[in-house]
Amino acid sequence: MALRAVKPMIRSLLLSYTLSALLLALLAFALYRLRLEEGIVNLLIFAVYFAACAGGGLAAGKSMGKRRFFWGFLSGLLYFLVLFAVSRLLNQGVPLDLKRSSYVLGLCVLGGAFGGILS
């Protein structure tokens, strides 16, 4: 069972990160053109996390067929863990913002689970 899930989970993560990159590029363009305030930008970044994880959860749920909520949840969790690990590697020495990290974790797993439910 676990080996059967590796390929779909990798595909869902690739989809999530591709969607993330596209949405962040759109956000950067909007930031450049509209001169958005920092609070709005932070809110939109959280929305990008949720949408990207929902897309990945949708893909994971569709490809696995059963227990779609679980596979979506797992997809969102893996998205966060990879994002967190890369962020920690790139920002060595910078103190960890636990409050923001916990918000992002919550958004990622909720988005993934939501996508799994929709699949």
C-alpha atoms as one frame of an Amber mdcrd trajectory, in Angstrom:
protein
   0.000   0.000   0.000   2.706   2.509   0.941   4.799   1.948  -2.192   1.712
   2.391  -4.346   1.273   5.866  -2.855   4.769   7.204  -3.585   4.252   8.187
  -7.235   0.856   9.872  -6.702   2.202  11.792  -3.709   5.250  12.991  -5.640
   2.968  14.058  -8.499   0.676  15.905  -6.087   3.667  17.699  -4.533   4.987
  18.680  -7.959   1.546  20.012  -8.850   1.373  21.924  -5.557   4.768  23.548
  -6.040   4.046  24.381  -9.683   0.747  25.954  -8.694   2.529  27.773  -5.878
   5.128  29.190  -8.256   2.478  30.384 -10.710   0.346  31.992  -8.017   3.350
  33.642  -6.365   4.448  35.026  -9.743   0.951  36.456 -10.192   1.129  37.911
  -6.698   4.509  39.479  -7.421   3.076  41.073 -10.550   0.070  42.356  -8.586
   2.391  43.694  -5.902   4.424  45.518  -8.543   1.402  46.964 -10.352  -0.953
  47.675  -7.443   1.504  48.517  -4.669  -0.336  46.349  -2.158   0.125  46.827
   1.573   2.152  44.323   3.588  -0.882  42.993   5.468  -2.735  42.227   2.258
   0.353  40.597   0.739   0.735  38.325   3.789  -2.920  37.344   3.555  -2.542
  36.570  -0.147   0.576  34.476   0.527  -1.470  32.421   3.000  -4.159  32.062
   0.304  -1.489  30.795  -2.112  -0.425  28.137   0.418  -4.029  27.033   0.839
  -4.788  26.968  -2.895  -1.571  25.129  -3.776  -2.200  22.492  -1.117  -5.845
  22.160  -2.155  -4.696  21.486  -5.719  -2.211  18.901  -4.502  -4.812  17.317
  -2.216  -7.259  17.154  -5.099  -4.673  15.388  -7.259  -3.678  13.014  -4.450
  -7.291  12.157  -3.643  -8.183  11.519  -7.272  -5.174   9.316  -7.907  -5.595
   7.254  -4.733  -9.380   6.844  -4.969 -10.009   5.706  -1.384  -9.384   7.616
   1.840  -9.161  10.830  -0.175  -9.320  13.049   2.910  -6.275  11.284   4.370
  -4.253  11.479   1.137  -5.113  15.161   0.730  -4.152  15.821   4.343  -0.871
  13.948   3.841  -0.161  15.879   0.644  -0.611  19.195   2.499   1.567  17.984
   5.365   4.346  16.898   2.992   4.121  20.238   1.172   4.653  22.030   4.484
   7.487  19.755   5.601   9.422  20.266   2.356   8.755  24.014   2.450   9.836
  24.176   6.097  13.012  22.141   5.526  14.105  24.222   2.535  13.308  27.432
   4.396  15.366  26.361   7.414  18.307  25.392   5.180  18.233  28.715   3.345
  17.713  30.829   6.470  20.243  29.335   8.848  20.742  31.489  11.899  17.412
  33.309  11.481  15.120  32.659  14.470  12.098  30.489  13.781   8.721  32.276
  13.805   6.609  29.569  15.451   3.365  31.519  15.167   3.668  31.984  11.398
   4.937  28.432  10.923   1.958  27.016  12.781  -0.439  29.115  10.657   1.221
  27.856   7.486   1.122  24.251   8.752  -2.589  24.610   9.499  -3.333  26.157
   6.114  -1.360  23.488   4.277  -3.021  20.511   5.948  -6.475  22.118   5.762
  -5.976  22.980   2.104  -4.756  19.471   1.314  -7.649  17.881   3.212 -10.132
  20.213   1.485  -8.719  19.216  -1.909  -8.922  15.555  -0.928 -12.572  15.976
   0.042 -13.348  17.677  -3.282 -11.681  14.906  -5.313
